[in-house]
Amino acid sequence: MTITGAWQRTARGAGLLAADGSVTASIFAEMSALAMRTGSINLGQGFPDEDGPAEVLEAARQAIADGVNQYPPGRGDPILLDAISRHQLRFYGLTVDPATEILVTAGATEALAATILALLEPGDEVVTFEPFYDAYGGLIALGGGIHRTVPLHSPGFQPEESELRAAVSDRTRLILINNPHNPTGTVFSTETLALIVELAHRHNALIVTDEVYEHLTFGVPHIPITTLPGAAERTITISSAGKTFNTTGWKIGWLSAPAPIVTAILAVKQFLSYVNGAPFQPAIARGLDLPDSFYTGIATDLAAKRDVLAEGLRTAGFEITVPQGSYFIVADAQSLGYAEGAEFCRALPELAGVVGVPLSAFTSPDHRHRYASLVRFAYCKRVEVLEQAATQLAGLSAR
Ligand SMILES: *Cc1c(COP(=O)(O)O)cnc(C)c1O
């Protein structure tokens, strides 16, 4: 029996599926299994190995005890909607109506899925940077869209203005950005953001911005693109509690946008998860109201972790791009004599007892060659773990 649907057709075209329709084996699953099998330190997947703030965890336990266990309202628990609105005002000076301009979702992933499905017509183009968060390719295929990418150039991972201009046209429906950027750790400059707004206006495109690392920048401010002149009317801003509060398994995310856009996205979202995470919603509201010291604290802690891993990678002989934000650092295995990041990642458990993910997992077949020797490592781990990884990696330079 041939099992196929619209997604398989577009996904095959985008290189997400093998010719026989099978899902190309996920390198994330392969690397996590490898870490497990070899007892290696897993710096492949980006999830923290410590719990977040105790108040937030306690608030979830309390909500369950208090009976907050049934379907919440479709747009989200008003307690969380209000807290998101306060958060946008406190950090960015943005006035967002909690009743009409915010939607709570099953993580940033559902916010992305519902947005793309709601706003894309089959054949519309979606422009993203490359490398890109792996879900983008799959979701654009799901929406029947055509994925066009603008390469970020190593080292430094900034776009070329001319390449960005060339990628956006009247066929572009969405410009989908991720800032701070996974996998490269880039924080885009105000000039790049302003150019995106300019292009969106010129070609009547909408901007979708995935800002799940909004509180995890190091020494540079996070500037939501929606705060730029002319952006708010055409921008959908997506975030999530997972990366800020170390609650990636709770899958509480949200988006904010002009009311008619939120309504259009809600129409799709109601048929995806409908709603999710009732007791976690007031708990995340509690987190969003934590004082500024919490937010500066998580960025300072993570910057220190980044420094431990960066130093270890340099000592090992890698060329690295020091990230300004996010959970990740990109290292070039070429400096250790490996032209293929995937081959290097398969060898690394044996060589150093550490696991990373090749950047090829975040690329399209057409541009994969540009990033062939690059590897992503996560530093959202306990300092002892990172120090151990650094020590083990240092042994590579002796080879
Ligand atoms: C982790 C991550 C997500 C997924 O967020 P969830 O809230 O877990 O769905 C989306 N985008 C980027 C860039 C991420 O790193």
The ligand as an SDF file (V2000), in Angstrom:
LIG
                    3D

 15 15  0  0  0  0  0  0  0  0999 V2000
   13.2700   25.2380   20.6300 C   0  0  0  0  0  0  0  0  0  0  0  0
   12.8500   26.0450   19.4670 C   0  0  0  0  0  0  0  0  0  0  0  0
   11.5070   26.0980   19.0480 C   0  0  0  0  0  0  0  0  0  0  0  0
   10.4530   25.2080   19.6360 C   0  0  0  0  0  0  0  0  0  0  0  0
    9.8450   25.7710   20.7240 O   0  0  0  0  0  0  0  0  0  0  0  0
    8.6990   24.9570   21.5000 P   0  0  0  0  0  0  0  0  0  0  0  0
    8.1270   25.9700   22.4120 O   0  0  0  0  0  0  0  0  0  0  0  0
    9.3680   23.8180   22.2000 O   0  0  0  0  0  0  0  0  0  0  0  0
    7.7370   24.4630   20.4830 O   0  0  0  0  0  0  0  0  0  0  0  0
   11.1650   26.9350   18.0010 C   0  0  0  0  0  0  0  0  0  0  0  0
   12.0910   27.6800   17.3890 N   0  0  0  0  0  0  0  0  0  0  0  0
   13.3870   27.6440   17.7260 C   0  0  0  0  0  0  0  0  0  0  0  0
   14.3590   28.4720   17.0030 C   0  0  0  0  0  0  0  0  0  0  0  0
   13.8070   26.8160   18.7670 C   0  0  0  0  0  0  0  0  0  0  0  0
   15.1070   26.7440   19.0780 O   0  0  0  0  0  0  0  0  0  0  0  0
  1  2  1  0
  2  3  1  0
  2 14  2  0
  3  4  1  0
  3 10  2  0
  4  5  1  0
  5  6  1  0
  6  7  2  0
  6  8  1  0
  6  9  1  0
 10 11  1  0
 11 12  2  0
 12 13  1  0
 12 14  1  0
 14 15  1  0
M  END
$$$$
